[in-house]
Every structure is written in C-alpha cells, then in structure tokens.
Amino acid sequence: MSRADALDLSVPGPAPIRRLPRWALPVALALAVAIALVGFPTLYYYNPTACNYFPVFDPATQQLYASNPDALAIVEGAQEAETRGVGRWWTGNWIQATSRFYRPLSSLLMYTEYRLWGTEFQKYCVVSWLVHALNAALLCLLVFRLTRQAGDWSALGIGLLAVVLFNLRRGVVGPGWLPECVGPQQLEIPMRIARAELPYWPAQTDLLSLACSLGSLLLFDSYARRGRCRHLAGAVLVYILALLFKEMALVVALLGPLVVWYRRRRIPWRLGALTVGLALLLLLIRELVVPGAQNPSFRSLWDVAQQVLWYLHWRLQMVALAGVWWHVWAGAGMVSLLYLARRFRLSIVFAVPALLVWPVLMASLVGGNPGLTIVNTQAANAGLAFLFSGGLFVLARGRESLAWMLAVMLLVVHLPILHLQGPHYLYWPAAFWGMLDAVLVWQAARQWQKL
C-alpha cells in the first residue's frame, strides 16, 4: 500500500443517481397539477344540505359572496381606488379596510380582478384554483429536489405523495371552521383544507404568498447547490414578493437558511442575517405606514406550547384532555409490536393476532369496554394514535436530517398563526405537513427493509 493510499481518509460518496429521461419530471409536475385541479377540490357539485359550500365552478358559488363581508369590503376598496388611485396601498392599509395589514401586491391583484370581472366572484375562485395547482407543482419539485438521494424515480414518487397528502389534509374543529356534512346532518369532521381554501377567494393572499415562498426556497436550494449569486438574488427577490402578498412569508427568513444548511451542513449566518433583516424591515414599514396592524407579540411558553399542540394534532390533544388514554396506548403499542415482529423475524402467525388483540386489550384495561374498538370514531382515534406514534418512531430512528429539517420547518410555519383561527390559516401548514408525511413514509419503508 502506498503512503498516499494509507493517508486517504475520505469517505466514499453515494452511488451515482441514474439520470431520469427528459420527459419524467415534466410528466410528474403535470400529474401534480392534475391532482390539484381535478383530484380533490369540489368542482361542480352544490348541495346546501350536504355542506358542499365551496365548489369552484358551480353557479351557486356566486350567491355565497353576495353578502360575504370580506368580499364586499374588498370590492368597496377597489371602487374607492377608481378615484383615489392604487398607490395608497404602498403607503397605507391594504384594499380591505376592515382589517389592517400591509399587502400591496395582494391589493393590486384583487383590484385587477375587480377591473376584469366586477362582482363575478366565481371567476375570482378560478384564479385561486389555478394558483393552487401552481403550488402543487412547486411543492412536488421542492420535494423532488430535497429527496434526490432516494433515487430519481423514488424522489418523483415522494413528491407526488406530498401533493396528494397536501390535498387530503383536513382542518380542525373550532369557532369559524367548516365542517364536512353528510346528508342534512352536520358532522364534526373538518373540511379538507384545499377544498375550503380554493373558492374562498379573499384567501388568495395565502395561496400567492405560499407560491412565492416555495419559489424562493427552490432558488435558495439552487444557490446552496451551485453557489451562483443570481440564484441568491432571485431567492431574495421572490421572498420580498411573498412578503408583499402576505406577512405569513416572514417564516421564509428561517426556512431559506434551513434549506442552505441542509445542503452545506454549516450554518449560513450571513444569509440568515439578510433574510431576518428583510423580515424586520417589513415589520418596521408596516408599523410606520399601517399603525395598529397586527404584529408578533410575546406570550408565555405554556400558552405557545398549548397552541402548537392544538395545531399539530388537535384530535389527539382533545382525547388526552378528555382523559381517554386507551387510544394512545393502543396506537403506540401496535407500533412497538410491528417493530418487534420485524426485528426478531416473528412469524405472521404470531404477529397478526397480536396486532388484533392489543387494541381490544387496551380498550378493556384502560378504556373499560372492549366494544370501543368497533365504534368508528373510537377506532379512528386509535388509528390516528398509531400513525402519530409511527411517525415519531421513524423520526427518532431516522439518521437522515431531511425529516428533522421538515419537522422544524413545520413548527416554524405555525408560529405566525398561534394567535389566529380560521380555515385559510392552515393552508401553509398543510403543504409542509404533506412534505413531512411523504418523507416519513419513504423513511419508514427504508427502515423496514433494514430491520
């Protein structure tokens, strides 16, 4: 062995990734758009007794906005701009005078829609529908970029799974939230966030700020991989655009440096100072030109923890607060049994009966009634506990930093909405939940193979 070989302490790099054919990524992005456009939103069906309040293309949608206070306030602001001009939105409150925010680009968009279509609000909903499709494509592309180490084809699958989960994500139960309904009876089942968001066109602020923010994160990733200043300049510019659509994009001040850290494995202090500085500048401008606008406020650690838990998994939190713990023990126990069965190569003859008996045992010993397992809502709660415990297990065992980074991103995205409640505020978290859950599914499959 030569001296050079003896001193070579380098670690072999990962196996080269087989290049995809040129058509693969465009086809995957087209599928993501199709999922967003056709797969999950209610497009034509309208039935007031079934609570499908928000179809995109049904003519009855027009009637919903005839007395909607947000829509009417925006129209009033657009009518005032006919005489007072649109420049005032850059130096004062946005188009909806009933709330105080600094959103000049959102104001210009809604003013343009008013000039084009007047009070034909259904056409505004179509704009939201198309922007949601753009968000689905950007989300798929971002996940594909971040999971390339899985192999190109696997990365495409993970990206599409993230889009599906994004569209399937449901909201929470609380004041002002929209329930799903079956027949004439309202059920305590929250509506899918994407379905509720698309036709509520005043929430275009959320959709467009997310679109710009995802574009900014993609450019931050390109900068981290290639080191080109034009990518950094583009990322910062698109980040500023996102801030001007809605202040929810303040979180990109932390998300962008996180993506760069994930690529380079070192903290980008200068970049963090730049993005945080831009966020603080927006808050300062808003305080000066829109006095009384809602700004971040300090709260107790316990209050923040309660709000975070409520947003992250409100159903399990409600179960815990009600003192019904058998769901948690049943779900966590099934995850443990699955791990032991795989780890010690137990026969399916023993594993399957154990998985079936364990929830009944927990319902009997902890819940007090074995029949709880055949009640739909009770079984669903146990299933949620199983999925939540499984996700925590995969996250704890995973050596890849991607899932941890996405978990941190998810927590960061919840910070601006701790003091607010409303269906459209969960649109951003739904996208990041989709990314995290898709990556956890991929990592669970990899860990299962290695056991």
Secondary structure, DSSP 4 states (H G I P E B T S, - for coil): --HHHHT--PPPPPPPPPPPPTTHHHHHHHHHHHIIIIISS--S---GGGT----SS-TTHHHHTSS-HHHHHHHHHHHHHHHH-SGGGGSS--S-TTS----HHHHHHHHHHHHHHTT-HHHHHHHHHHHHHHHHHHHHHHHHHHTGGG-HHHHHHHHHHHHHHHHH-B---STTPPEEEETTEEEEEEPBHHHHHSS-GGGHHHHHHHHHHHHHHHHHHHHHHH--HHHHHHHHHHHHHHHHH-GGGGGHHHHHHHHHHHHHSS--HHHHHHHHHHHHHHHHHHHHHSTT--------HHHHHHHHHHHHHHHHHHHHHTT--HHHHHHHHHHHHHHHHHHTT--HHHHHHHHHHHHHHHHHHTSS-GGGGGSHHHHHHHHHHHHHHHHHHHHHH---HHHHHHHHHHHHHHGGGTT---GGGGHHHHHHHHHHHHHHHHHHHHHHHH-
